[in-house]
């Protein structure tokens, strides 16, 4: 059966179970979009306001559904507009297939209209990329893209296709997805050694990251914590994995982590790191991180071993396989004294700057958790509100928490929320965003309205670039250089202009009332929450600091 290159794109997507894509058309991509019109009964295309929003939507779609995100863009600026979204996915190990159309092959290298070497641009921020200028190579490249994106440490792959290839005919043979490359696994000897170290430990701590989510190992993690009676701390990327009422949950670790989490790490005699890379936001002083403990690192990516923190034992392995084989060797015991100590640390008073008559960020997050009507998916942008969301997320059961952890992409949340809501129409997507971040991505409101997505967007509006403003307050003698926004945006009126509901809240009572109203709406809602500009994210450990430098008031 002979098909055009564009028809092959659609058929290979269907081979891989793809029924939803995100993107934005353009001249070089016209053939692909013409075929998507013909395949519209099988593949839903979500048109965003901007290609960056489409890339973030594909990212959020995967994080919410577990299905590979696909984004399509045209050549030149269409392709370069994907770069931030691809880099975000790369830093957070998110499988995404980005398909870009380029100018015809005979115009490549001639500085043609809207020509860019997007494979060269994205080489450092993709697991792999393909430049396809022969139609005979197209289906193999696309299938390999899905395999690479989902094998080992997941990540984005880009396939750039010249326009002539999208029109040319070639023989096509339907296939299924290629088998994933085998994951590395630990040896029996390594498993036995780790089990022995845990069983002999008096003050162990499990430190886990996004690899627990990526490997679908939440059940195994809980089993290990319960059997060994071991406290656990998580990175930002693993927020929501443990329920708030789990007595072994210490909360987030690192710069804005809890007192209990950071103290436990510095007092532990053994730290088992699962699917995490000791980032600079966790190990702020790598030479002193968990200095009293033997450190074991289990990660699927060997390049992350000993990169930031030296460990005593490293294991290159799929985390799920590792835990399934480790748990039977762990002795069931009670570590009451150690758990009681961590509980005592969790009660360390941290000053909350509650300003009389104002709405506190913690109240916003906790109220949202308590009132949400369906199984929620929480999405954040980047900044103070992101940390408050992670700190005050009082979920009883594990929940999805979507955020840009590695790249810290301001402007991430609306696209990601759209992808999550498209992928999970039966769930409620709650988006937390600061007014600074929101000005970077609010154009995607037209997408949320067009798709009639019931996303509740909670804007923590303090009129400043909060996180940088906080650093200027603490470390720069209050020299507020370009962080006081002085913007006059009326989010309620702007919401109405976009065709959605907008509310404003200045007190907790007002927020409870408008959030209840928001839950009744069928489409998107914005809630403009006015918070005090001097609100701080605490605790806080400065760069290069240790637990001794923690600021709690």
C-alpha positions as CSV (number, residue, x, y, z in Angstrom):
1,X,0.0,0.0,0.0
2,X,1.5,3.3,-1.1
3,X,1.0,6.3,1.2
4,X,2.3,9.9,1.3
5,X,4.7,10.8,4.0
6,X,2.0,12.8,5.8
7,X,-0.3,9.7,5.7
8,X,2.6,7.7,7.1
9,X,2.9,10.2,10.0
10,X,-0.8,9.6,10.9
11,X,-0.6,5.8,10.5
12,X,2.5,5.5,12.7
13,X,0.8,7.6,15.4
14,X,-2.2,5.3,15.3
15,X,0.2,2.3,15.5
16,X,1.4,3.7,18.8
17,X,-2.1,4.3,20.2
18,X,-1.9,8.1,19.8
19,X,-5.3,9.6,19.6
20,X,-4.5,13.2,20.7
21,X,-1.8,15.6,19.4
22,X,-1.1,19.2,20.1
23,X,0.2,21.8,17.7
24,X,0.0,24.7,15.3
25,X,-0.1,24.6,11.5
26,X,2.1,26.5,9.0
27,X,3.3,26.5,5.4
28,X,5.8,23.6,5.6
29,X,3.4,21.5,7.6
30,X,0.4,22.0,5.3
31,X,0.5,18.4,3.9
32,X,0.6,17.0,7.5
33,X,-2.4,19.1,8.5
34,X,-4.3,18.2,5.4
35,X,-4.0,14.5,6.4
36,X,-4.9,15.3,10.0
37,X,-8.1,16.8,8.6
38,X,-8.8,13.4,6.9
39,X,-7.9,11.5,10.1
40,X,-9.9,13.8,12.4
41,X,-12.2,10.9,13.4
42,X,-9.2,9.0,14.7
43,X,-6.7,11.6,15.9
44,X,-7.8,14.7,17.8
45,X,-5.7,17.8,17.2
46,X,-5.7,20.4,19.9
47,X,-4.9,23.8,18.5
48,X,-3.0,26.0,21.0
49,X,-2.3,29.7,21.0
50,X,1.4,29.3,20.6
51,X,3.8,26.4,19.9
52,X,5.4,26.6,23.3
53,X,1.9,26.1,24.8
54,X,1.5,23.0,22.6
55,X,4.8,21.5,23.7
56,X,3.9,22.1,27.4
57,X,0.4,20.5,26.7
58,X,2.1,17.4,25.2
59,X,4.3,17.3,28.4
60,X,1.3,17.7,30.7
61,X,-0.7,15.1,28.7
62,X,2.0,12.5,29.4
63,X,2.3,13.4,33.1
64,X,-1.4,13.0,33.6
65,X,-2.1,10.0,31.4
66,X,1.2,8.1,31.1
67,X,0.7,8.2,27.3
68,X,3.5,9.7,25.1
69,X,2.8,13.3,24.3
70,X,3.0,14.4,20.6
71,X,3.4,17.9,19.4
72,X,3.5,19.1,15.8
73,X,4.8,22.4,14.4
74,X,5.9,24.0,11.2
75,X,9.4,25.1,10.2
76,X,11.4,28.0,11.3
77,X,9.8,30.0,14.2
78,X,7.2,27.3,14.6
79,X,9.9,24.8,15.4
80,X,12.0,27.1,17.5
81,X,8.9,28.0,19.6
82,X,9.0,24.4,20.7
83,X,12.4,24.6,22.2
84,X,11.6,25.7,25.8
85,X,8.9,23.0,26.0
86,X,11.3,20.3,24.7
87,X,14.0,21.5,27.1
88,X,11.4,21.3,30.0
89,X,10.6,17.7,29.1
90,X,14.2,16.8,28.7
91,X,15.2,18.1,32.2
92,X,12.2,16.3,33.8
93,X,12.6,13.0,31.8
94,X,9.2,13.3,30.0
95,X,8.7,11.2,26.8
96,X,7.5,13.4,24.0
97,X,7.7,13.1,20.2
98,X,8.0,16.5,18.5
99,X,7.3,16.4,14.8
100,X,8.4,19.4,12.8
101,X,8.1,20.1,9.1
102,X,10.9,21.8,7.3
103,X,11.3,23.5,3.9
104,X,11.7,21.2,0.8
105,X,15.0,19.3,0.6
106,X,16.2,21.3,-2.4
107,X,16.0,24.5,-0.3
108,X,17.8,23.1,2.8
109,X,20.9,25.2,3.5
110,X,19.9,28.1,1.3
111,X,18.5,30.4,4.1
112,X,15.1,29.8,2.7
113,X,12.0,31.4,4.1
114,X,11.3,29.9,7.6
115,X,14.2,27.5,7.3
116,X,16.0,26.5,10.5
117,X,18.3,23.6,11.4
118,X,16.0,22.5,14.3
119,X,17.9,19.2,14.8
120,X,21.0,21.3,15.4
121,X,19.2,23.6,17.8
122,X,17.6,20.8,19.8
123,X,20.6,18.4,19.8
124,X,21.5,19.2,23.5
125,X,17.9,19.0,24.8
126,X,16.6,15.8,23.2
127,X,17.5,12.2,23.7
128,X,17.9,11.9,20.0
129,X,16.6,13.6,16.9
130,X,16.1,12.7,13.2
131,X,16.3,14.7,10.0
132,X,14.2,13.0,7.4
133,X,14.7,14.0,3.8
134,X,14.0,10.7,2.2
135,X,10.4,9.3,2.4
136,X,11.8,5.8,2.6
137,X,13.3,6.6,6.0
138,X,10.2,8.2,7.5
139,X,8.3,5.4,9.1
140,X,11.4,3.8,10.7
141,X,12.5,7.2,12.1
142,X,9.0,7.8,13.7
143,X,8.8,4.3,15.2
144,X,12.4,4.6,16.6
145,X,11.4,8.0,18.0
146,X,8.7,6.5,20.1
147,X,11.0,3.6,21.2
148,X,13.8,6.0,22.3
149,X,11.5,8.4,24.0
150,X,10.1,5.6,26.2
151,X,13.2,3.4,26.8
152,X,15.4,3.8,29.9
153,X,15.4,7.3,31.2
154,X,12.5,8.8,29.3
155,X,12.8,12.0,27.3
156,X,11.8,14.0,24.2
157,X,12.8,13.0,20.6
158,X,12.4,15.3,17.6
159,X,11.7,14.2,14.0
160,X,12.2,16.9,11.4
161,X,10.6,16.2,8.0
162,X,11.2,18.1,4.8
163,X,8.1,19.2,3.0
164,X,8.7,17.2,-0.1
165,X,8.9,14.0,2.1
166,X,5.4,14.8,3.5
167,X,4.0,14.7,-0.1
168,X,6.0,11.9,-1.7
169,X,4.6,8.4,-2.0
170,X,6.2,5.2,-0.7
171,X,5.2,1.7,0.1
172,X,3.9,1.4,3.7
173,X,3.6,-1.7,5.7
174,X,1.6,-1.5,9.0
175,X,3.5,-2.6,12.1
176,X,3.2,-2.4,15.8
177,X,5.4,-0.4,18.1
178,X,9.0,-1.5,18.3
179,X,10.0,-3.2,21.6
180,X,11.5,-0.9,24.1
181,X,15.2,-1.3,24.8
182,X,15.8,-3.4,27.9
183,X,16.3,-1.5,31.2
184,X,19.4,-2.2,33.3
185,X,18.7,-4.1,36.4
186,X,20.7,-4.7,39.6
187,X,22.5,-8.0,40.2
188,X,21.4,-10.3,43.0
189,X,24.6,-9.5,44.9
190,X,23.9,-5.8,44.7
191,X,20.3,-6.3,46.0
192,X,21.5,-8.5,48.9
193,X,24.2,-5.9,49.9
194,X,21.6,-3.1,50.0
195,X,19.2,-5.2,52.0
196,X,21.9,-5.9,54.5
197,X,22.8,-2.2,54.8
198,X,19.2,-1.3,55.4
199,X,18.6,-4.1,57.9
200,X,21.6,-3.1,59.9
201,X,20.8,0.6,59.8
202,X,19.3,2.4,62.9
203,X,18.4,5.7,61.2
204,X,17.7,5.1,57.6
205,X,16.0,7.6,55.3
206,X,14.5,6.9,51.8
207,X,15.1,9.9,49.5
208,X,13.1,9.6,46.3
209,X,12.5,11.6,43.2
210,X,10.7,11.6,39.9
211,X,12.0,8.2,39.0
212,X,9.5,6.7,41.4
213,X,6.7,8.2,39.3
214,X,8.3,7.4,35.9
215,X,8.8,3.7,36.9
216,X,5.3,3.4,38.4
217,X,6.8,2.3,41.7
218,X,4.6,4.1,44.2
219,X,3.1,0.8,45.5
220,X,6.5,-0.7,46.0
221,X,7.8,2.4,47.7
222,X,5.0,2.3,50.2
223,X,5.6,-1.4,50.9
224,X,9.3,-0.8,51.6
225,X,8.5,2.1,53.9
226,X,6.0,0.0,55.9
227,X,8.0,-3.1,56.1
228,X,11.2,-1.4,57.2
229,X,9.4,1.4,59.2
230,X,11.5,3.9,57.4
231,X,10.8,7.6,57.0
232,X,11.0,9.1,53.5
233,X,11.5,12.5,51.9
234,X,10.8,13.5,48.4
235,X,12.0,15.9,45.7
236,X,9.7,18.5,44.2
237,X,9.2,16.1,41.2
238,X,7.8,13.5,43.5
239,X,5.3,15.8,45.4
240,X,2.0,14.1,45.9
241,X,3.4,10.5,45.8
242,X,2.8,9.9,49.5
243,X,-0.5,10.9,51.2
244,X,-0.2,13.7,53.7
245,X,-1.4,11.5,56.6
246,X,1.3,8.9,56.0
247,X,3.3,9.0,59.3
248,X,6.5,8.2,57.5
249,X,6.2,11.1,55.2
250,X,8.8,13.8,56.0
251,X,7.8,16.1,53.1
252,X,10.0,17.8,50.5
253,X,13.7,18.1,50.9
254,X,16.1,20.8,49.9
255,X,16.2,24.6,49.7
256,X,12.5,25.0,50.6
257,X,12.0,21.6,52.1
258,X,10.7,20.8,55.6
259,X,12.7,21.0,58.7
260,X,12.0,17.3,59.4
261,X,13.2,16.2,55.9
262,X,16.4,18.2,56.0
263,X,17.3,17.3,59.6
264,X,16.6,13.6,58.9
265,X,19.0,13.6,56.0
266,X,21.7,15.2,58.0
267,X,21.2,12.9,61.0
268,X,20.6,9.6,59.1
269,X,23.2,6.8,59.1
270,X,21.9,5.5,55.8
271,X,20.3,7.3,52.8
272,X,18.8,5.3,50.0
273,X,18.2,7.5,47.0
274,X,15.7,6.2,44.5
275,X,15.2,7.7,41.1
276,X,16.8,11.0,41.9
277,X,19.9,12.9,41.0
278,X,20.9,15.0,44.0
279,X,20.2,18.3,42.2
280,X,21.6,21.6,43.4
281,X,18.2,22.5,44.9
282,X,18.5,19.4,47.2
283,X,22.2,19.0,47.9
284,X,22.9,22.7,48.3
285,X,26.3,21.9,49.7
286,X,27.2,18.6,48.0
287,X,30.3,18.0,50.1
288,X,28.2,18.1,53.3
289,X,25.0,16.5,52.1
290,X,24.1,13.5,54.4
291,X,27.6,13.6,55.6
292,X,26.9,11.2,58.5
293,X,25.3,8.6,56.3
294,X,26.3,5.9,53.9
295,X,24.6,6.9,50.6
296,X,23.2,4.4,48.1
297,X,22.0,5.7,44.8
298,X,19.7,3.7,42.5
299,X,19.1,5.3,39.1
300,X,18.4,4.1,35.6
301,X,20.8,6.6,34.1
302,X,24.5,5.9,34.8
303,X,25.4,9.5,33.9
304,X,23.7,10.7,37.1
305,X,25.8,8.5,39.4
306,X,28.3,10.5,41.4
307,X,27.7,13.5,39.3
308,X,26.6,15.8,42.1
309,X,27.2,13.9,45.3
310,X,29.6,11.1,45.9
311,X,27.8,7.9,47.0
312,X,29.1,4.8,48.8
313,X,27.1,2.4,46.6
314,X,25.7,3.0,43.2
315,X,23.3,0.8,41.3
316,X,22.2,1.3,37.7
317,X,18.8,-0.2,37.6
318,X,15.1,0.2,36.9
319,X,13.7,1.3,40.2
320,X,10.6,-0.8,40.1
321,X,12.5,-4.0,39.4
322,X,15.0,-3.1,42.1
323,X,12.3,-2.5,44.8
324,X,10.4,-5.7,43.8
325,X,13.5,-7.8,44.4
326,X,14.7,-5.8,47.5
327,X,11.5,-5.9,49.6
328,X,11.4,-9.7,50.3
329,X,15.0,-9.3,51.8
330,X,14.0,-6.4,54.1
331,X,13.4,-7.4,57.7
332,X,10.1,-6.3,59.2
333,X,11.0,-4.1,62.1
334,X,9.9,-1.1,64.1
335,X,12.1,2.0,64.3
336,X,10.0,3.8,66.8
337,X,12.7,6.0,68.3
338,X,13.9,7.2,64.9
339,X,10.3,7.9,63.7
340,X,9.5,9.7,66.9
341,X,12.5,11.9,66.5
342,X,11.5,12.9,62.9
343,X,8.0,13.6,64.1
344,X,9.4,15.9,66.8
345,X,11.3,17.8,64.0
346,X,8.2,18.1,62.0
347,X,6.7,20.2,64.8
348,X,9.5,22.7,64.6
349,X,7.8,26.1,64.5
350,X,8.3,27.9,61.1
351,X,7.2,31.5,61.0
352,X,4.3,32.0,58.6
353,X,3.9,35.7,57.7
354,X,0.2,35.9,58.1
355,X,-0.9,39.5,57.5
356,X,-4.1,40.5,59.1
357,X,-7.0,40.7,56.7
358,X,-5.1,39.2,53.8
359,X,-5.3,35.8,52.1
360,X,-2.4,33.5,52.9
361,X,-1.0,31.2,50.2
362,X,-1.0,28.2,52.4
363,X,-4.8,28.7,53.1
364,X,-5.4,28.8,49.3
365,X,-3.6,25.5,48.7
366,X,-5.1,23.7,51.7
367,X,-8.6,24.9,50.9
368,X,-8.3,23.9,47.3
369,X,-7.3,20.4,48.4
370,X,-10.1,20.1,50.9
371,X,-12.9,21.4,48.5
372,X,-12.0,19.9,45.2
373,X,-14.9,17.8,43.9
374,X,-13.2,15.2,41.7
375,X,-9.9,13.3,41.9
376,X,-7.6,16.2,41.3
377,X,-4.5,16.9,39.2
378,X,-2.5,19.8,40.5
379,X,-0.4,21.8,38.1
380,X,2.0,24.7,39.0
381,X,4.1,27.2,37.3
382,X,7.4,28.3,38.7
383,X,8.2,30.6,41.7
384,X,6.9,31.1,45.2
385,X,3.5,29.7,44.5
386,X,5.2,26.5,43.2
387,X,6.9,26.0,46.6
388,X,3.7,26.9,48.6
389,X,1.8,24.3,46.5
390,X,4.4,21.6,47.3
391,X,4.5,22.5,51.0
392,X,0.8,22.8,51.7
393,X,-0.6,20.1,49.5
394,X,-2.6,18.2,52.1
395,X,-3.7,15.4,49.9
396,X,-4.8,12.3,51.9
397,X,-4.2,10.0,48.9
398,X,-1.5,10.2,46.3
399,X,-2.2,12.8,43.6
400,X,-0.7,13.9,40.3
401,X,1.5,17.0,40.8
402,X,2.7,18.5,37.5
403,X,5.5,21.1,37.6
404,X,8.6,22.1,35.8
405,X,11.3,21.0,38.2
406,X,14.6,20.8,36.3
407,X,14.4,23.8,33.9
408,X,12.1,25.9,36.2
409,X,10.1,27.1,33.2
410,X,7.9,30.2,33.9
411,X,5.0,29.9,31.6
412,X,4.7,26.1,31.9
413,X,1.5,25.7,33.8
414,X,-1.4,26.7,31.4
415,X,-0.2,24.5,28.6
416,X,0.5,21.6,30.9
417,X,-2.9,22.1,32.6
418,X,-4.6,22.0,29.1
419,X,-2.8,18.8,28.2
420,X,-3.7,17.2,31.5
421,X,-7.4,18.1,31.3
422,X,-7.6,17.0,27.6
423,X,-6.1,13.7,28.6
424,X,-8.2,13.3,31.8
425,X,-11.6,14.8,31.3
426,X,-13.1,12.9,34.3
427,X,-10.6,14.6,36.7
428,X,-10.4,18.2,38.0
429,X,-7.3,20.1,37.0
430,X,-6.3,22.8,39.5
431,X,-3.6,25.3,38.3
432,X,-1.6,27.3,40.7
433,X,0.3,30.3,39.1
434,X,1.8,33.6,40.2
435,X,0.9,36.8,38.4
436,X,4.4,37.0,37.0
437,X,4.3,33.5,35.5
438,X,0.7,33.9,34.4
439,X,1.5,36.9,32.2
440,X,3.8,34.6,30.3
441,X,1.2,32.0,29.4
442,X,-2.3,33.5,29.8
443,X,-2.7,33.5,26.0
444,X,-3.6,29.8,26.3
445,X,-6.9,30.9,27.9
446,X,-8.3,30.9,24.3
447,X,-7.3,27.2,24.0
448,X,-9.0,26.3,27.3
449,X,-12.2,28.2,26.2
450,X,-12.2,26.7,22.7
451,X,-11.9,23.2,24.2
452,X,-14.3,24.0,27.1
453,X,-11.9,22.6,29.7
454,X,-13.0,23.1,33.3
455,X,-9.5,24.1,34.5
456,X,-9.6,26.2,37.7
457,X,-6.7,28.7,37.5
458,X,-5.7,30.1,40.9
459,X,-3.6,33.2,40.5
460,X,-1.5,34.1,43.5
461,X,-1.3,37.8,42.8
462,X,1.2,39.7,44.8
463,X,2.3,42.3,42.2
464,X,5.9,41.2,42.3
465,X,8.2,38.5,40.9
466,X,7.9,36.8,44.3
467,X,10.8,34.4,44.5
468,X,13.4,36.9,43.1
469,X,11.8,39.6,45.3
470,X,12.3,37.3,48.4
471,X,15.9,36.8,47.5
472,X,16.4,40.6,47.1
473,X,14.8,41.1,50.5
474,X,17.0,38.7,52.2
475,X,20.3,38.9,50.4
476,X,20.3,42.3,48.4
477,X,19.3,44.8,51.1
478,X,15.8,45.2,49.6
479,X,17.2,46.6,46.3
480,X,14.1,45.5,44.2
481,X,15.6,45.7,40.8
482,X,12.9,45.0,38.2
483,X,10.8,42.7,40.5
484,X,8.0,45.1,41.4
485,X,5.7,44.7,38.4
486,X,3.3,47.7,38.8
487,X,1.0,46.0,36.2
488,X,-2.6,47.1,36.0
489,X,-4.0,43.9,34.6
490,X,-7.6,43.2,35.7
491,X,-7.7,39.5,35.6
492,X,-11.5,39.4,36.1
493,X,-12.2,41.6,33.1
494,X,-9.5,39.9,31.0
495,X,-11.1,36.5,31.8
496,X,-14.4,37.8,30.5
497,X,-12.7,39.1,27.4
498,X,-11.4,35.6,26.7
499,X,-14.9,34.2,27.3
500,X,-14.4,32.5,30.7
501,X,-15.4,33.1,34.3
502,X,-13.3,35.3,36.4
503,X,-13.4,35.9,40.2
504,X,-11.5,37.8,42.8
505,X,-10.7,36.9,46.4
506,X,-9.0,38.9,49.1
507,X,-9.9,36.9,52.2
508,X,-10.2,33.2,52.9
509,X,-14.0,33.5,53.2
510,X,-14.1,35.1,49.7
511,X,-11.9,32.4,48.3
512,X,-14.0,29.6,49.7
513,X,-17.1,31.2,48.2
514,X,-15.6,31.7,44.7
515,X,-13.9,28.3,44.7
516,X,-17.3,26.7,45.4
517,X,-18.7,28.7,42.4
518,X,-15.8,27.7,40.2
519,X,-16.5,24.0,40.9
520,X,-19.9,24.4,39.4
521,X,-18.7,25.8,36.0
522,X,-18.4,23.6,33.0
523,X,-15.6,25.6,31.4
524,X,-12.3,27.3,32.6
525,X,-12.3,29.7,35.5
526,X,-9.7,32.2,36.9
527,X,-9.5,33.2,40.5
528,X,-7.5,36.3,41.2
529,X,-6.2,35.9,44.8
530,X,-4.6,39.0,46.3
531,X,-1.8,38.1,48.6
532,X,0.8,40.2,50.4
533,X,4.0,40.9,48.5
534,X,6.1,40.3,51.6
535,X,4.9,36.7,52.0
536,X,7.9,34.4,52.1
537,X,8.6,30.8,51.3
538,X,10.0,29.2,54.5
539,X,12.0,27.2,55.5
540,X,14.8,28.4,53.2
541,X,18.4,27.2,53.0
542,X,20.6,29.5,50.9
543,X,22.8,28.2,48.0
544,X,25.8,26.5,49.4
545,X,24.3,26.2,52.9
546,X,23.4,23.3,55.2
547,X,20.8,22.6,57.8
548,X,22.8,25.0,60.1
549,X,21.9,27.8,57.7
550,X,18.2,27.1,57.5
551,X,16.0,30.2,57.8
552,X,12.7,29.5,59.6
553,X,11.6,33.0,60.6
